[in-house]
């Protein structure tokens, strides 16, 4: 690869990549992230299902496994928002 092409790629990366990173930082984070054991086959869940699981109205995953929610402390902001 010629020096001119390498220089052009470096200039492009120096200008475009920081702009993309800055733009990505301005995207709002998802409201909640649900973490499950990697052995859990569930790939998605409705907001209602997750709310019911959190409130222990639903105690099993669709495949029959028991749901073991991890609770936040009562004064945690994320718990109040949820």
Buried (B, 14 or more C-beta within 10 A) or exposed (E): EEEEEEEEEEEEEEEEEEEEEEEEEEEEEEEEEEEBEEEEEBEEBEEEBBEBBBEEEBEEBEEEBEBEEEEEEEEEEEEEEE
